[in-house]
Amino acid sequence: MCRTCGCDDHQFEPVATQIKLDDKLLAKNDRLAEVLRARLARDHIAACNVIGSPGAGKTTLLEHTIRALRDVSISVIEGDQATDHDARRIAATGARVMQVNTDAGCHLDAAMIERGLTELAPAPRSLVVIENVGNLVCPALFDLGEQAKVVVVSLTEGEDKPLKYPHVFRAARAMVLTKFDLAPHLDVDPVRYIEHARRINPAIEVFPVAAKHGHGMAEWCGWLRRQIGAVA
């Protein structure tokens, strides 16, 4: 008898079966991610997995980043459930881009990245940026073979986000805090925002940015150059 509702149908075994299936899917994904990581390292290509909520400013950040790093060969894999709106914005910067639509999927996986790398064929000593589907939960769980995860959060989302979504902040090597120019107009404390992030991950590097105004872009782009230099 089910302990939850008293019916004769046991409700716990299907849940356990689902967990086992998820574990197998993650294991398969992780094996392919390791292959991709080795391939990228062999070709001296830095790859960053950019994760953030819808509206955090991921695509705007990438547009201004690409324009600021004109001397760097950058390829972009754009993840969205539908449309190619973001891919067209990235293409307008001159960067090579591939759109991946996941339909009902809430994240990119290593197989999607493998197809993207095959199509884009990034040059040695270049940068691949993966803009994941807008979501702070599922993308944090899936290894894509990247060199580093970067979490992008806007000041407008509220200073409690690192505490509410700790897994992605724990997994990220860097946090870009966007829309920083709005600080005077918001009831949000940027210092507390950063403190919360470092409570979850003391080693996380933080870049307060207002991309449209150029604020913080030099520091952020310098960090990206260091990632490229680390694999060159």
Helices and strands as residue ranges (DSSP letters): H 13-42, E 46-52, H 58-68, E 74-80, H 85-91, E 96-101, H 110-120, E 127-131, G 138-141, E 148-154, G 155-157, H 161-164, H 166-171, E 174-178, G 180-185, H 190-200, E 205-208, G 211-213, H 217-231
